[in-house]
């Protein structure tokens, strides 16, 4: 007769969950694209790299990595009343990642369920009003 020890079964399940979470942090956050719109509404996806002023046309939901990544200086990101959401603070990275870009503005919307809402590392003169 085979018996399964519930404690060892739980440990294996937790180890698998931890491994899966670590892989998600290393994986790209879905299809990535660069926003090309100079102004107006942009159809962005989770993980899109924003290099020009953009205005969201819909919510970005269940992003597993970053919501948006800023790829240039002097960018205005108008969330246009929309939501950028992750899958939870232990899985999703940043709602908007501003890494070494200056004069970035994020406003007019909501960011939820990320480890960090707006991450501004070495981001001089960046503002966020979400």
Secondary structure, 3 states (H helix, E strand, C coil): CCCCCHHHHHHHHHHHHHHHHHHHHHCCCCCCCEECCCCCEECCCCCEEECCCEEECCCEEEECCCCEEECCCCCEEECCCCEEEECCCCCCCEEEEEECCCCCEEECCEEECCCEEEEEECCCCCEEEC
